[in-house]
Amino acid sequence: MLKKLVLGTALFAAPLFAFAESEVNVYSSRQEQLIKPLLDKFTASSGIKVNLVTGKDDALIERLKLEGKNSPADILLTADAGRLYRTKDLGLSQAIESETLKAAIPENLRDPENQWFGLTYRARPIFYVKEKIKPIDLSTYADLADPKWKGKICVRSSDNIYNQSMLASMIASQGPEAATQWAEGFVKNLARPPEGGDRDQLKAAAAGICDLAIANTYYYGQMLAGDVAEEKAAAEKVAIFWPDQGEQARGTHINVSGATVTKAAKNKDNAVKLLEYLVGDEAQAWYAEHNQEYPVKTTVSASSLLKAWGDFKADSINLSELGKHNAQAVKIMDTVGWK
């Protein structure tokens, strides 16, 4: 069985694994507790054993590069369409044909050439401190560049792909010049130099460091639903505002947690069966209830917690655009001094 990822052994991993017909090998950036219960259910229903390696997203992609055609991995599970696009661009994935996946996953949440597939999605809206900000004063992402918000916004650093993809979505919809102007104004409004993860931005807002924060919805949901009293208390002090909801607006930025079948896959058929299972009703409902993510399958309901936040209009661009514009987004961030 695959062990947890140890980068120093990446080059020597391939000879350790047999490629049996009843197995599928998965590299996953998802924490084990967030994916293994589903994999166990898949094994119970299909008889196909799942061997799991967990690690950081970028480290797993680098491992696939180093292992090349000798990689034991059949599937890469990772977060953010930008990383899925990068995996494809590096020649580490392959196209697969599955009517089940096409039927379950909206077109904008999967690769146009069928090389990666979104399994869940999350939004990246504006969070506001309920005691300080009125929702009526908020409107769009563009408005966050207005000087009225100077010293009031918390966000994580520019080396985080969630922020890179958010800016890439603006480049795709509005062009690089408008995206640059927005980033210049936005950075001037930060309450502090970027630090920490998304949870830290919400905690900072709750602590009075800023009035607004940008974060992914599933972090907020996990803080509210979790058993860490400090995080729950912080999350209860803020609320979600869905930006860009007007009739002509593009909608709130979203991204996916998704998967690709690797170029080196030796158990391709089993890999496809696993992906098809992960977009089935049971798995999609499990994701929604346990991870506080939105199901990509529209016939499966979100969790009661997510439903309580209300419906919202999501940006409908194909998420492959996030990968296409990633390099330009990073360049803009460097230019405007987004640390």
C-alpha positions in Angstrom: 0.0 0.0 0.0 1.3 3.5 -0.8 2.7 5.4 2.1 2.4 9.1 2.8 4.5 11.3 0.5 8.1 11.6 1.3 9.7 13.8 -1.4 13.1 12.3 -1.0 11.9 9.0 -2.2 10.0 10.3 -5.2 12.5 9.0 -7.8 12.6 5.6 -6.3 8.8 5.0 -5.7 7.8 3.3 -8.9 9.5 -0.1 -8.4 7.7 -0.5 -5.1 4.2 -0.9 -6.5 2.5 -3.7 -8.5 -0.1 -2.7 -11.0 -2.9 -5.1 -10.3 -6.2 -5.2 -12.1 -8.1 -4.7 -8.9 -6.2 -1.5 -7.8 -5.9 2.2 -8.5 -3.2 4.5 -7.3 -4.1 8.0 -6.2 -1.9 11.0 -5.5 -4.0 13.5 -3.5 -3.4 16.9 -2.1 -6.6 16.5 0.0 -5.9 15.6 3.6 -6.5 12.0 4.2 -9.6 12.5 6.4 -11.2 14.6 3.6 -10.9 11.9 1.0 -10.2 8.4 2.4 -13.8 7.7 3.6 -15.0 8.2 0.1 -12.2 6.0 -1.3 -13.1 3.3 1.2 -16.8 3.4 0.1 -15.6 3.1 -3.5 -13.6 0.0 -2.6 -16.5 -1.5 -0.8 -18.9 -1.0 -3.8 -16.4 -1.9 -6.6 -13.9 -4.3 -5.1 -11.1 -2.0 -6.4 -8.4 -1.3 -3.9 -7.3 2.4 -3.7 -3.7 3.0 -2.7 -3.3 6.6 -1.5 -0.4 9.1 -1.4 -1.1 12.4 0.2 1.1 15.5 -0.1 1.2 19.2 -1.1 -0.3 20.1 -4.4 2.8 21.5 -6.1 5.0 18.8 -4.6 2.8 16.1 -6.1 2.9 17.7 -9.5 6.7 17.8 -9.3 6.7 14.2 -8.2 4.8 13.2 -11.3 7.3 15.2 -13.4 10.3 13.4 -11.8 8.7 9.9 -12.1 7.7 10.4 -15.7 6.3 7.3 -17.5 7.4 5.2 -14.5 5.0 6.9 -12.1 2.7 4.5 -10.3 0.0 7.2 -10.0 -3.2 6.7 -12.0 -5.0 9.8 -10.7 -4.0 13.2 -9.3 -6.5 14.8 -7.0 -5.8 18.5 -6.5 -7.3 21.9 -5.7 -7.6 24.8 -8.1 -8.2 24.7 -11.9 -4.9 26.5 -12.3 -3.0 23.5 -11.0 -5.1 21.1 -13.1 -4.3 23.2 -16.2 -0.6 23.2 -15.2 -0.6 19.4 -15.0 -2.1 19.2 -18.5 0.3 21.8 -19.8 3.2 19.7 -18.5 2.0 16.7 -20.4 1.3 14.8 -17.2 -2.4 14.0 -17.9 -4.4 12.3 -20.6 -7.8 12.8 -22.1 -10.5 10.3 -21.2 -13.9 9.7 -22.7 -16.7 9.3 -20.1 -20.4 10.1 -20.8 -21.0 9.8 -17.0 -18.5 12.6 -16.3 -19.8 14.8 -19.1 -23.3 14.4 -17.9 -22.6 15.1 -14.2 -20.1 18.0 -14.5 -21.1 21.4 -16.0 -19.0 22.2 -19.1 -17.3 25.2 -17.5 -16.1 23.0 -14.6 -14.1 20.6 -16.7 -11.4 20.8 -19.3 -12.6 21.3 -22.9 -10.4 18.5 -24.0 -11.4 16.1 -21.2 -8.1 16.0 -19.4 -9.3 17.2 -16.0 -12.7 17.3 -14.2 -14.0 19.4 -11.4 -15.4 17.2 -8.6 -16.6 20.0 -6.2 -16.5 23.7 -6.3 -16.0 26.6 -3.9 -16.6 30.3 -4.1 -14.2 33.1 -3.2 -16.4 35.9 -2.0 -16.1 38.9 0.2 -16.4 38.4 4.0 -17.4 41.3 6.2 -17.4 42.0 9.9 -21.1 42.1 10.8 -20.7 44.8 13.5 -18.8 47.1 11.3 -20.0 46.8 7.7 -23.5 46.9 6.2 -24.0 44.6 3.2 -25.6 47.5 1.3 -22.2 49.2 1.2 -20.7 46.3 -0.7 -21.1 45.5 -4.4 -18.4 44.1 -6.6 -14.8 42.9 -6.6 -14.0 46.1 -8.5 -15.3 48.2 -5.7 -12.6 46.8 -3.4 -10.1 49.0 -5.2 -11.9 52.1 -4.2 -9.9 54.3 -1.7 -12.9 54.2 0.7 -11.6 50.7 1.8 -8.1 51.9 2.5 -6.6 49.9 5.4 -9.7 47.7 5.7 -9.0 44.5 3.7 -7.2 41.2 4.6 -6.0 38.7 2.0 -3.3 36.0 1.7 -0.2 36.5 -0.3 0.2 36.6 -4.1 2.1 33.3 -4.2 -1.2 31.5 -3.3 -2.8 30.1 -6.4 -6.3 30.9 -5.1 -5.5 34.6 -5.5 -3.7 34.0 -8.7 -6.7 32.3 -10.2 -9.0 35.1 -8.9 -7.0 37.7 -10.7 -6.7 35.4 -13.8 -10.5 35.3 -13.9 -10.5 39.1 -14.1 -8.0 39.1 -16.9 -10.2 36.6 -18.8 -13.3 38.7 -18.4 -12.0 42.3 -18.4 -8.6 42.2 -19.9 -5.1 42.7 -18.4 -5.2 46.5 -18.3 -8.4 46.6 -16.1 -7.1 43.7 -14.0 -3.9 45.7 -13.4 -5.7 48.8 -12.4 -7.9 46.8 -10.0 -4.9 45.1 -8.4 -3.1 48.5 -7.9 -6.1 49.9 -6.0 -6.8 46.7 -4.1 -3.2 46.4 -2.8 -3.3 50.0 -1.5 -6.4 49.1 0.6 -4.8 46.2 2.5 -4.9 46.5 6.3 -1.6 44.6 6.6 1.0 42.8 4.5 -0.5 39.5 3.4 0.2 36.6 5.7 -1.3 33.2 6.6 -4.0 31.2 5.0 -7.7 31.9 4.3 -8.7 31.0 7.9 -6.2 33.5 9.1 -7.8 36.3 7.1 -11.2 35.5 8.7 -9.6 35.4 12.1 -7.9 38.7 11.5 -11.2 40.3 10.5 -12.9 38.9 13.6 -10.0 40.3 15.7 -10.5 43.8 14.4 -7.4 44.0 12.1 -9.6 44.5 9.0 -13.2 44.9 8.2 -13.2 42.8 5.0 -11.5 39.6 3.9 -11.2 37.4 0.8 -11.4 33.6 1.5 -12.8 30.4 0.1 -16.2 29.4 1.3 -15.2 25.9 2.5 -12.7 27.3 5.0 -15.5 29.4 6.5 -17.9 26.4 6.5 -15.4 24.2 8.2 -14.7 26.8 10.8 -18.4 27.1 11.6 -19.1 23.4 11.5 -15.8 22.4 13.3 -15.1 21.7 16.9 -12.4 24.4 17.4 -14.1 26.9 19.6 -11.8 29.8 18.7 -12.3 29.3 15.0 -16.0 28.9 15.3 -16.3 32.1 17.4 -14.2 34.0 14.8 -16.3 32.7 11.9 -19.5 33.8 13.7 -18.4 37.4 13.7 -18.3 37.6 9.9 -20.7 37.0 7.1 -20.6 36.3 3.3 -21.3 38.9 0.7 -21.7 37.6 -2.9 -20.1 40.1 -5.2 -20.9 40.9 -8.8 -24.5 39.7 -8.7 -26.1 42.3 -11.0 -27.9 41.3 -14.2 -24.9 42.3 -16.4 -22.2 41.3 -13.8 -20.0 38.2 -14.2 -20.9 36.6 -10.9 -18.8 35.5 -7.9 -15.5 33.9 -8.6 -15.5 30.1 -8.2 -12.9 27.4 -8.5 -12.8 23.6 -8.2 -11.3 20.7 -6.4 -10.7 18.2 -9.3 -8.9 15.3 -10.7 -7.0 14.1 -13.8 -6.0 10.7 -15.0 -2.2 10.7 -15.3 -0.4 10.2 -18.6 1.5 7.3 -16.9 -1.7 5.5 -15.6 -1.4 1.7 -15.7 -4.9 1.3 -14.2 -6.7 3.7 -16.5 -10.0 1.8 -16.5 -10.1 1.7 -12.7 -9.1 5.4 -12.6 -12.1 6.3 -14.8 -14.4 4.1 -12.6 -13.2 6.0 -9.5 -13.8 9.4 -11.1 -17.2 8.4 -12.1 -17.9 7.3 -8.6 -16.8 10.6 -7.2 -19.5 12.4 -9.3 -22.2 10.0 -8.2 -25.0 11.1 -5.9 -23.5 9.4 -2.8 -20.0 10.9 -3.1 -21.3 14.3 -4.1 -23.6 14.4 -1.0 -20.7 13.3 1.2 -18.5 16.0 -0.1 -21.2 18.6 0.6 -21.9 17.5 4.1 -18.4 16.7 5.3 -16.2 19.2 3.5 -18.6 22.1 3.1 -18.0 22.3 -0.7 -20.6 22.7 -3.4 -21.4 19.6 -5.5 -20.7 20.0 -9.2 -23.6 17.7 -9.9 -26.6 20.1 -10.0 -29.1 17.4 -8.9 -27.3 17.0 -5.5 -28.1 19.5 -2.8 -25.5 21.5 -0.9 -25.3 21.0 2.8 -27.8 22.8 5.1 -25.0 25.2 6.2 -24.2 26.2 2.6 -27.9 26.6 1.8 -28.2 29.0 4.7 -25.8 31.4 2.9 -28.3 31.8 0.1 -28.1 31.2 -3.6 -25.6 33.2 -5.7 -24.7 33.9 -9.3 -21.4 32.2 -10.1 -18.9 33.3 -12.8 -19.6 31.0 -15.7 -16.2 31.2 -17.6 -14.6 27.9 -18.3 -12.1 27.4 -15.5 -9.3 26.5 -18.0 -9.1 30.2 -18.5 -7.6 30.5 -15.0 -4.6 28.4 -16.0 -4.2 30.2 -19.3 -3.9 33.5 -17.6 -1.9 32.4 -14.5 1.5 33.7 -15.6 0.1 37.1 -16.5 -1.7 37.3 -13.2 1.5 36.6 -11.3 3.3 39.2 -13.4 0.6 41.8 -12.5 0.8 40.9 -8.8 4.6 41.5 -8.9 4.2 44.8 -10.8 1.7 46.2 -8.3 3.6 45.0 -5.2 1.1 42.4 -4.0 3.5 40.5 -1.6 
